[in-house]
Amino acid sequence: MTMSKIHNTYFWNNFTRISGNTLYFLNLTNPRVVPEFIFSIKRLIKKFGHKNIVLNFENAGYVYAYPITTIAGILHFYKNKYNINFTIVAKEKYFYNLGILDQYSAEYPGLDSLNKIWHYNNSDEVNIITLKMMKAIRRYLSCSSGVLDTCEWGLYEVLDNVLQHSEIKQGFVMGSVNTISEIINICVFDYGIGIYNSLSKSKYKPKNETDAITLAIQEGVTRGVGQGYGLAGLMKIICENEGGLTILSGRGGLRYQKNNQKVFNYEDIVIFDKEHPSTTVNFYLKTNNEISIENTIGKNYTNIEFERLENEEGEIIFNIKKETLGTATRPEAEKIRNEVINISNATKRVVVIDFSGVAIVSSSFADELIAKMISKFGYIQFQNIFKIINTNSPVQSIINKAIEKRILE
């Protein structure tokens, strides 16, 4: 273990170290990784003058959305401002697919939008990325009423805040789902002017960066762009859900967790560029804790994705062929089951499972999607919540056989 000193502040290098032109990551779950990373990368670039830097993740272990999203955004900054060439070394393919150096864009066609770092530049990309991430979340686990709608609203608001207030018109975002602890985690980062500099242009005139964050979570506080409800609304959502929220901007910070709110200054933070204080918003929601949309974001909220799936009778049409990756595997059927249950919980309307254009399904697919739902809800309640249409004769026979076997078990 080594200790470094800078500006009368000591850094214990528990999570990163440098050797030659290589930066080694030893942990990607602890928030302390970020200041250590900034300190190390500044030394490599500004003190030692390296233009080609190796990022070694061989001993990094598990990855959280924060800090990796913030690290990716800072790397993007150095790559573009100082023409630094970064190379990744890792044992696991996962690190190459995260988007640490080359982030994903709205054009990415896959449904697997979680555990990927996205880069966006405008409101159209915000809309597309939000819809992609929320669809992926719906597919991973079923959530209590209000969780997905409020998560989608919060995600969109934080992404849009970057475009409205950061003055760099670009941001970075990553979402993840922990199916064991049943938590949705979203992290958004920008290397813009920071909350303090943004609000300093308003009538509020915050005293410092921590004061600025405290103001930003109050309803109606804005510098004149927007309604000033984004972070305030997100705070309401987090409070009701008993989730967690961390906001870091410049040397200021706010942490809310389990009904305990703490505002603090980071005395030991290293700002990577004085003109770019940057902002990180990291929040998580408990998927099994119901949230009232009326009490948080308002009863007039409309989910755009569900509107797209609605027919003239007010039913939600879920087309298996269009909305999924096929009908062969049990894992894909499990994701579809999660998604249609989430849609039902969110809309409180009949969800029509439409098999139009589906020639055949596997027995395991039919069991995982239909038979397990009937087992979960009971046959009568299932019929009140879901409707199956447009099955051809082979598909119908396979579904019926799967239900029969499940009942006998």
FILO-803108 format. One record per residue (C-alpha): residue in one letter; chain; x, y, z. Coordinates in pm, whole numbers, plus 50000, padded with zeros to 5 digits. Layout:
<rs>
 res chain     x     y     z
   A     A     X     Y     Z
...
</rs>
This chain:
<rs>
 res chain     x     y     z
   M     A 50000 50000 50000
   T     A 50137 50342 49910
   M     A 50044 50688 50025
   S     A 50064 51005 49814
   K     A 50027 51366 49914
   I     A 49880 51647 49708
   H     A 49754 51988 49822
   N     A 49787 51883 50190
   T     A 49560 51586 50124
   Y     A 49667 51224 50159
   F     A 49556 50951 49921
   W     A 49583 50591 50025
   N     A 49617 50400 49695
   N     A 49391 50110 49785
   F     A 49206 50091 49456
   T     A 49448 50205 49182
   R     A 49820 50213 49121
   I     A 50048 50315 48836
   S     A 50362 50158 48694
   G     A 50527 50289 48383
   N     A 50249 50393 48147
   T     A 49997 50152 48302
   L     A 49712 50239 48536
   Y     A 49596 49935 48737
   F     A 49240 49919 48874
   L     A 49207 49706 49187
   N     A 48843 49788 49265
   L     A 48548 49925 49067
   T     A 48280 49925 49337
   N     A 48409 50176 49592
   P     A 48346 50551 49527
   R     A 48702 50623 49646
   V     A 48822 50480 49316
   V     A 48732 50807 49140
   P     A 48964 51051 49324
   E     A 49243 50792 49316
   F     A 49187 50744 48943
   I     A 49192 51120 48878
   F     A 49511 51161 49082
   S     A 49677 50872 48895
   I     A 49569 50975 48544
   K     A 49682 51333 48602
   R     A 50025 51209 48707
   L     A 50056 50986 48401
   I     A 49953 51263 48161
   K     A 50074 51587 48317
   K     A 50372 51484 48528
   F     A 50516 51200 48322
   G     A 50387 51310 47980
   H     A 50248 50977 47863
   K     A 50042 50986 47544
   N     A 49976 50611 47532
   I     A 49826 50475 47852
   V     A 49729 50117 47933
   L     A 49425 50061 48155
   N     A 49464 49729 48333
   F     A 49142 49571 48467
   E     A 49279 49221 48530
   N     A 49229 49249 48907
   A     A 48936 49493 48910
   G     A 48669 49238 48998
   Y     A 48301 49336 48998
   V     A 48186 49663 48839
   Y     A 47926 49914 48965
   A     A 47761 50177 48746
   Y     A 47927 50431 48974
   P     A 48227 50464 48957
   I     A 48279 50318 48606
   T     A 48049 50568 48428
   T     A 48237 50863 48577
   I     A 48571 50703 48491
   A     A 48461 50649 48129
   G     A 48349 51012 48099
   I     A 48682 51142 48232
   L     A 48871 50915 47991
   H     A 48659 51056 47709
   F     A 48761 51407 47818
   Y     A 49135 51330 47817
   K     A 49109 51135 47493
   N     A 48949 51428 47313
   K     A 49122 51727 47477
   Y     A 49478 51590 47501
   N     A 49471 51323 47226
   I     A 49562 51050 47473
   N     A 49552 50697 47337
   F     A 49409 50447 47587
   T     A 49428 50069 47563
   I     A 49238 49818 47778
   V     A 49392 49502 47920
   A     A 49153 49260 48092
   K     A 49104 48889 48150
   E     A 48730 48900 48096
   K     A 48553 49002 47776
   Y     A 48304 49197 47989
   F     A 48547 49489 48027
   Y     A 48586 49522 47650
   N     A 48208 49526 47605
   L     A 48130 49788 47872
   G     A 48204 50084 47644
   I     A 48474 50229 47870
   L     A 48664 50383 47578
   D     A 48414 50366 47292
   Q     A 48073 50430 47441
   Y     A 47750 50303 47290
   S     A 47533 50538 47088
   A     A 47157 50555 47031
   E     A 47202 50367 46701
   Y     A 47305 50049 46882
   P     A 47042 49793 46773
   G     A 47052 49533 47051
   L     A 46808 49478 47337
   D     A 47098 49424 47581
   S     A 47134 49789 47681
   L     A 47222 49733 48048
   N     A 47580 49713 48177
   K     A 47685 49935 47889
   I     A 47808 50293 47902
   W     A 47615 50519 47665
   H     A 47718 50857 47523
   Y     A 47452 51102 47408
   N     A 47448 51450 47254
   N     A 47085 51560 47205
   S     A 46727 51511 47321
   D     A 46643 51259 47048
   E     A 46924 51036 47172
   V     A 46801 51084 47529
   N     A 46457 50953 47428
   I     A 46597 50653 47241
   I     A 46846 50552 47511
   T     A 46583 50590 47786
   L     A 46340 50363 47600
   K     A 46612 50105 47531
   M     A 46727 50094 47892
   M     A 46377 50074 48034
   K     A 46281 49791 47800
   A     A 46589 49599 47914
   I     A 46504 49664 48281
   R     A 46147 49538 48229
   R     A 46288 49218 48084
   Y     A 46515 49133 48377
   L     A 46277 49126 48672
   S     A 45920 49213 48764
   C     A 45872 49531 48966
   S     A 45613 49666 49207
   S     A 45363 49925 49091
   G     A 45509 50264 49004
   V     A 45874 50159 49012
   L     A 45932 50142 48637
   D     A 45735 50455 48547
   T     A 45911 50666 48808
   C     A 46248 50516 48716
   E     A 46189 50606 48351
   W     A 46084 50959 48444
   G     A 46389 51003 48670
   L     A 46625 50867 48406
   Y     A 46490 51098 48139
   E     A 46501 51403 48369
   V     A 46862 51349 48476
   L     A 46977 51287 48117
   D     A 46795 51598 47999
   N     A 46941 51806 48285
   V     A 47284 51747 48135
   L     A 47174 51893 47802
   Q     A 47001 52187 47968
   H     A 47256 52287 48231
   S     A 47603 52139 48176
   E     A 47689 52365 47879
   I     A 47872 52083 47704
   K     A 47559 51920 47553
   Q     A 47677 51563 47609
   G     A 47659 51305 47882
   F     A 47730 50945 47981
   V     A 47493 50694 48138
   M     A 47492 50333 48252
   G     A 47215 50122 48400
   S     A 47232 49787 48575
   V     A 46998 49547 48750
   N     A 47086 49324 49044
   T     A 46840 49036 49029
   I     A 46950 48902 49368
   S     A 46909 49222 49571
   E     A 46631 49336 49331
   I     A 46776 49682 49271
   I     A 46786 49907 48965
   N     A 47096 50128 48952
   I     A 47141 50428 48718
   C     A 47450 50650 48695
   V     A 47472 50967 48483
   F     A 47790 51174 48438
   D     A 47890 51489 48254
   Y     A 48212 51691 48256
   G     A 48029 52021 48230
   I     A 48034 52337 48440
   G     A 47879 52177 48750
   I     A 47570 52259 48953
   Y     A 47734 52550 49138
   N     A 47837 52734 48821
   S     A 47499 52666 48662
   L     A 47295 52803 48956
   S     A 47536 53094 49001
   K     A 47385 53231 48679
   S     A 47043 53238 48847
   K     A 46885 53449 49118
   Y     A 46980 53198 49389
   K     A 47357 53266 49409
   P     A 47466 52959 49610
   K     A 47750 53011 49858
   N     A 47945 52704 49751
   E     A 47910 52375 49566
   T     A 47741 52194 49854
   D     A 47490 52478 49892
   A     A 47420 52454 49519
   I     A 47335 52084 49542
   T     A 47107 52149 49839
   L     A 46923 52410 49633
   A     A 46906 52185 49325
   I     A 46697 51920 49503
   Q     A 46434 52178 49603
   E     A 46125 52201 49387
   G     A 46110 52504 49157
   V     A 46479 52591 49180
   T     A 46613 52656 48829
   R     A 46843 52897 48653
   G     A 46558 52978 48416
   V     A 46584 52671 48193
   G     A 46315 52412 48269
   Q     A 46072 52389 48560
   G     A 46321 52304 48832
   Y     A 46161 51971 48922
   G     A 46408 51715 48786
   L     A 46632 51648 49087
   A     A 46355 51747 49330
   G     A 46123 51489 49175
   L     A 46395 51228 49176
   M     A 46451 51292 49546
   K     A 46079 51235 49613
   I     A 46095 50906 49423
   I     A 46400 50789 49615
   C     A 46248 50884 49951
   E     A 45919 50701 49890
   N     A 46095 50393 49753
   E     A 46360 50395 50032
   G     A 46626 50377 49763
   G     A 46950 50570 49740
   L     A 47076 50887 49572
   T     A 47424 51036 49545
   I     A 47495 51368 49372
   L     A 47853 51482 49327
   S     A 47942 51812 49166
   G     A 48279 51982 49198
   R     A 48378 51953 49563
   G     A 48020 51921 49685
   G     A 47814 51614 49749
   L     A 47482 51483 49873
   R     A 47407 51130 49981
   Y     A 47061 50999 50066
   Q     A 47005 50645 50182
   K     A 46744 50479 50404
   N     A 46578 50803 50514
   N     A 46916 50952 50606
   Q     A 47022 51257 50404
   K     A 47376 51389 50431
   V     A 47523 51691 50253
   F     A 47900 51715 50262
   N     A 48215 51865 50110
   Y     A 48483 51650 49956
   E     A 48797 51790 50112
   D     A 49016 51534 49937
   I     A 48867 51546 49588
   V     A 49095 51614 49294
   I     A 48918 51816 49024
   F     A 49050 51677 48698
   D     A 49004 52009 48512
   K     A 48926 52345 48673
   E     A 48696 52446 48386
   H     A 48502 52120 48411
   P     A 48395 52057 48774
   S     A 48165 51780 48639
   T     A 47853 51625 48791
   T     A 47763 51266 48876
   V     A 47409 51157 48967
   N     A 47389 50798 49089
   F     A 47059 50651 49212
   Y     A 46907 50315 49284
   L     A 46551 50193 49334
   K     A 46422 49884 49514
   T     A 46209 49694 49266
   N     A 45985 49541 49533
   N     A 45893 49874 49701
   E     A 45581 50028 49548
   I     A 45592 50397 49447
   S     A 45293 50627 49407
   I     A 45319 50814 49078
   E     A 45063 51067 49203
   N     A 45270 51152 49512
   T     A 45598 51181 49326
   I     A 45584 51286 48961
   G     A 45212 51361 48925
   K     A 44905 51175 48803
   N     A 44927 51319 48451
   Y     A 45241 51123 48368
   T     A 45217 50927 48041
   N     A 45444 50638 47953
   I     A 45536 50681 47584
   E     A 45637 50317 47540
   F     A 45301 50187 47665
   E     A 45116 50434 47443
   R     A 45300 50282 47147
   L     A 45172 49935 47239
   E     A 44809 50042 47299
   N     A 44527 49954 47059
   E     A 44197 50137 47007
   E     A 44025 49929 47275
   G     A 44277 50039 47537
   E     A 44447 49700 47547
   I     A 44824 49669 47546
   I     A 44937 49457 47248
   F     A 45266 49278 47307
   N     A 45377 49129 46975
   I     A 45610 48837 47043
   K     A 45775 48846 46701
   K     A 45844 49222 46704
   E     A 45939 49273 47068
   T     A 46163 48974 47139
   L     A 46474 48788 47024
   G     A 46299 48466 46931
   T     A 46090 48183 47072
   A     A 46343 47906 47121
   T     A 46502 47949 47462
   R     A 46387 47946 47822
   P     A 46599 48251 47922
   E     A 46434 48464 47653
   A     A 46089 48347 47763
   E     A 46173 48443 48122
   K     A 46261 48797 48008
   I     A 45937 48823 47810
   R     A 45740 48700 48113
   N     A 45901 48967 48330
   E     A 45826 49232 48071
   V     A 45456 49154 48023
   I     A 45403 49127 48400
   N     A 45571 49465 48445
   I     A 45351 49615 48173
   S     A 45043 49474 48344
   N     A 45150 49609 48685
   A     A 45222 49952 48540
   T     A 44913 49995 48322
   K     A 44650 49798 48519
   R     A 44508 49695 48182
   V     A 44474 49375 47982
   V     A 44798 49277 47811
   V     A 44740 49092 47484
   I     A 45019 48847 47402
   D     A 45013 48836 47022
   F     A 45178 48542 46844
   S     A 45121 48679 46492
   G     A 45395 48558 46257
   V     A 45536 48307 46507
   A     A 45562 47971 46328
   I     A 45680 47760 46620
   V     A 45790 47783 46985
   S     A 45995 47544 47193
   S     A 45832 47351 47475
   S     A 46061 47518 47729
   F     A 45970 47860 47589
   A     A 45597 47786 47624
   D     A 45644 47653 47975
   E     A 45854 47948 48094
   L     A 45632 48216 47941
   I     A 45272 48091 47959
   A     A 45256 47788 48189
   K     A 45457 47956 48467
   M     A 45237 48267 48452
   I     A 44924 48056 48484
   S     A 45085 47877 48777
   K     A 45175 48211 48934
   F     A 44839 48388 48893
   G     A 44595 48100 48870
   Y     A 44395 48027 48554
   I     A 44102 48264 48621
   Q     A 44317 48560 48727
   F     A 44550 48497 48433
   Q     A 44255 48527 48196
   N     A 44155 48857 48359
   I     A 44506 49002 48316
   F     A 44631 48852 47990
   K     A 44490 48743 47657
   I     A 44665 48514 47407
   I     A 44582 48567 47038
   N     A 44692 48457 46690
   T     A 44851 48125 46782
   N     A 44867 47876 46494
   S     A 44783 47511 46553
   P     A 45138 47389 46639
   V     A 45204 47679 46878
   Q     A 44866 47628 47044
   S     A 44934 47257 47092
   I     A 45278 47321 47246
   I     A 45137 47582 47485
   N     A 44851 47354 47590
   K     A 45093 47066 47651
   A     A 45319 47291 47860
   I     A 45022 47403 48073
   E     A 44908 47043 48117
   K     A 45254 46932 48236
   R     A 45286 47228 48471
   I     A 44945 47150 48628
   L     A 45038 46784 48677
   E     A 45358 46888 48855
</rs>
